[in-house]
Amino acid sequence: MLEKTRKIKEKYDELTEEISKPEIIADNNHWKKLVKERNALEDIALAHDKLEKLMKEKAEAESVLKTEKDEEMKALFSGELESLKKKIAELEEEIKVLLLPKDENDENNVIMEIRPAAGGEEAALFAGVLLNMYKRYAEKNRWSVEVLDYSETELGGVKEATILIKGKNAYKKLKFESGVHRVQRVPETETQGRVHTSTATVAVLPEVEDVDFEINEKDLKIDTYRSSGAGGQHVNKTESAIRITHLPTGMVVACQDERSQIKNRERAMSILKSKLYDYYKTEQEKKYSADRKNQVGTGDRSERIRTYNYPQGRITDHRINYSIYNMDDFLNGNIDELEEELQRADQRIKLENAEI
């Protein structure tokens, strides 16, 4: 294991030295790129140092045991040796996880789209519940939330909502939320107390800046319209909202958050880049990964991933068959327990398929 981590440690030290050079610091973009690369290696570099220290202590304990004559001292060092072996084995398991291929987008901000699916007005109301849940989760992580596009039904449900969540590791923590969320509850509009089943879809995209494809202006249809969401009276007076259609794929994005049409266009283009990046990445993964269904992954958008059963107060994630019985707490944004279980399940699957 030390051999596997030694090269990474050497690269980490090299980058640490590189980013302190004045000529590198002067080139801000290049410096940021190197810092990001260094940070990605830091956990493995620290684990390497720790493992190297433990291996050295183990070798010393073994050496003493070979020459020690005193039985009490031998027993003492024998116990120490067993303790070191246990620590080394645990650390090696941690390193195996650290050596798994990283998702290059884990540190990125998130563009999240929430829409009602089956269930009419009840689905729209549930979409609003999900939107509030993610907003509260963001607040608990001290992330910022910007509403990029929003429209609601007459009863206050969500027709569609697009939000930008800014914060460290936002994508890493939220990427498993993509898919169909199902709710089972008695709707407010139901007079006979019957439980209805409705669904809403969530799409989680990493906000990407540098992408290796160009968007041709000829492939875009750009429309302007008057904003309808909250944000002040100005939204109803000027056509500042922007809707962009990418003709080759049929993708449509909209932004009405800003007062300025130019700023809304920039925002909409940023969303489009992220959606196209996700589209092309998904198409590529389909070609090279025949066992996608066996992965927790970031999921097919049409896959039913979770059920919120109000009568039983139960939330069940179907991908890992894991249930939580605290509906109010969960919908209040305390979703870390489930997110951590999903992360662990993803790691287990990757470890099974890895050659480490």
N, C-alpha and C positions, 0 to 999 in steps of 0.2 A: 504493500500500500504506500509506503514511503517513496518508492520509485515513481508511482503514479502522481503523487502530489509534489515531488521535488521540482519538476519542470515548471509547474504552476507557481510554486513559491519563487523560483528564480525570475519568472516573468513578472510577478507582482513586485519584487524588489527593483527590477529594471524600470518598471513603470513609475514606481515611487520616486526613483531618482530622476526620471525623465520629466515629470510634471513640476519639479522644483527648479528647472532650468529657466532662466529669464526669457530666452528666445521662444520657448514653448508657451510660457505664460502670456507672452505678448500676442500670440495667436489664439484668441479666446475660444473659437469654435474647435480648433484642434485640441486645445487644453481640456475642454469639456469632454471631448470624445475619449481622451486618454484617461481622464479621471473616472469616467463611467466604466471603462474597461478594467481599470485597477480595482474599483469598488466591487465589481462582479467577481473578482478573484480573492478578495480579502478574507472571506470566511474559510476558504480552503487553505490559504497561506497560514492563517492563525492555527487551523487544525493541524497542519503539517508541523509547525513548531511544537505544538503540544504533544503530538504523536512521537516526534523525534526525542523529546525530553523523556517521555514514558519508556520508550524503547531503550534509551541509555540507562535509565534507572533499573529496568528489567535485566539488562546485561550485567550490570554491577551486582545485583542481588544474586544472579546465577553464579557469577564468579566467586562471590563470598561463600556460597553454599558448597562449592566444590572443595574449598580449602579449610572451611571452619570445622573445628573438632568439638567445640562446646555444644552440647545437645540443646541447651536453652537458647543459645544464639542461633543455632540452626533452625529451631522451631520459629523463632522470631522472624528470621529472614525468609523462611518458607511461607509464613503467613503474608509477609509483605509481597512476596513474589506472586502469590495467588491473587492478591488485591490488584497488583499491577496488570496481570494478565486479563482480569475482568475489565479494568478501565480501558485497556488497549482494544479489547474486543468491542466494547461499547462505542469507543471513538471511531473505530474502523467502520462500524455500521452507520454512524453519523456522516462519515466522509463519503460513503457510498451514495448517500442521498445528495450530498453536496456536489458530487461528480456527475450527477445526472444532467443531461442537456438542459440548459436554462431557456426559458421563454424570453426572447429578446425584448418583449413588450411588457414584462412584469412590472417595471417601474413606471410605466406610462400612465397618463391620465385616461379617463374612461368617457366614452360617448355612449350613453344608454338610451335606448328607445323602448317605450312601453306602449302597448296597444291592446285594446280589448279584442277578444276573439269570439268564441261561441258564447251566447248567453245574453245578447242584447244589452239593455240598460244595466243589468246586474253585473255583466262582464266589465262594463265601463266603470262602475263604482268600485269593483275589485281592482281594476287597473290603477285607480286613484289610491287605494290602500297600499298597493305595492310601491307606487311613487313616493308616498309619505314614508314608508318603511326604509327605502334606500336613502332618502334625504336624512332621516334620523341616524342611520348607520354612518353616513358621511360625517355628520356632526360629531358623533362619538369618536371618530377617527381624526377629527380636526381637519377634515378636507373641506374644500369650498364647493358649492353647487351652483351652477348657472343654468337657468332654464333657457334653452335655445329655441324651442318651438313647443307650443302648447295650445290645445283646443279642448273644450269640454262640452258635455251634453247639458240638456236643460235641467237635469236633476243633480248636476255637479260632478258627474262621472268624467273620466278621461277618454276623449276620442282618440287622441294620440299625444304623446309627450316625448320630447328629446331633451336630455339634460347632459351637461358636461360636468364631470366630477374630477376635481383637481386635487391631487395629493400623492404622497409617496406610496408606491406599491398598490395604487388603487386598482389597476387591472389585475394584478396578482390575486387580490382578495375577492374581486367581483366577477372574474371571468367565468366561473362555474354557474352563474345565474342565468346564462342564456338558455332559452327554451320556453316551453309552455308550462305555465303555472295554473293549477286547477283549484277552484274553491268549491266547497260544499257547505252551504249555509242557507238559512231562511232569509230571503231578500226582504228589505224594508217594504217593498211594494206588494209582498205576498200576504194575503188576508187570511189564508187557511193554515198558516204555519208549516207549509211543506218545505222540505229541504230541496234546493235547486243546485245543479252543478253548472258552473260557468268557467270560462278560461280566459287568460290574458297571456300575451307573449312578451318576453323580455329579450332584447338583443344587447349584448355588451361588446363594444368595439374599443380597441386601444386607439387613443388619439395619436396619429402618426404625423410627423413633420417631413422627414426625408424618406421618400419612397422611390423605388427604382422603376417607375413608369411615369409617363407624361399624360396629362389629360388634354386632349385636342379640343380647342374651343368649338370646332365645327361639330363635335359630338354632343354639345350641350344646348338645351333649350332653357332659356332663363325667363321667368315671369316675375312680375312685381305685383303686390297686392297689399291691401290694408291689413295691418295687424289686428288680431281679435282678442289677444290675451291681455292680462294685467300688465301695467307698465305706464299708465298715465294717459291723459286724453289724446296726446299727440298720435298715439298708435291708430286712432280711427280717422285722422285728418290727412295723413300722407301715406303714399304707397311705398313704405320703407321696407316691408317684408319681402323676402326673396324666396323663390322656389326654383330649384335647378333640377332638370331631368337629364340624366345621362342616357342618350338615345341607344347606344349599343347594348346596354344591359337592362334598360328600363328603370333604373334606380331613380328615385325621387327624394330629394332632401329639401328641407325648408328651414328658414331661420327668421324670427321676428323679434329677437331679443333686444337688438340695438335700435336707437333712433335713426341712425345713419344707414341708408341703403348700401353704401360702400362697405361698411363694417358687417352688415348682415350678409353681403355677398362673400366676404372673406370667411366668415363663420361657416356659411353653407358649403363653400369650397373645401374647407377643412374637414367637415363632416363627410363630404363626398369622397375625399381622399381616403379617409379611414374605412368607409364602406367598400370602396373598390379594393383597397389593400386586403380587407377581410375576405372579399369575394374571390380574388385571385389566389390568396393563400389557401382557402378552403378547397378550391378546385385542384390545386396542386397536391394537397394532402390526400384528396380522394384518389388520385392517381397512384400515390406511393404508399398508401396505408390501407391495406385490405381489412385490417382488424380494428377499424375506428369504433365499431360498436362495442368493443371490449374495453374501451377507454372511457374514463370520466370525461376527459376532453373539455372543449368549450362547446361541444354539442351541436347537433342538428337543431335549427330553429323550430322545427316542427315536432321535436321530441318532447313528450310530457315528462317533465323532470320532477315535479313536486305537487303534492296535494295539501291544501289547507282545510282541514275538517273542523269546522266551528263547533258542531254539537259535541264532539269528543275532545275539543281543545287540542287537537293533534296536528302537527306538521310532519309529513313523511316525504323524504327525498327518495325517489324510486331507483335512482342510479346506484345507491349504496345501501338501500333498504334500511335507512336510519330514521328514527322518529324522535320528535321532541314534544313534550306535553306541557307547553307553556305559551299558548297562543298570544296573549296580550304582550308578554315580554318580547317575544320574537317580532311581532309586528311593530313594536316600539323601537326597532332597530338593533336589538341584541341578537344578532345572527352569527356571532363569532363561533359558537360551538359547532354549528353545522358547517360553516366555511372551513374550519380546521379539520373536520372529519373528511370533507371532500378533498382537501389538500393531501391528507394522509393516504386516502384511497388512491389518488392519482400517483403518489410516490410509490405505493406498493406495486401498482401495475407497471410502472416504468422500471422498477427494480427487477421485476420478474422477467422483463424483456431485455434488460441491459446486460452488457458483457463487461462487468467490473470485477 
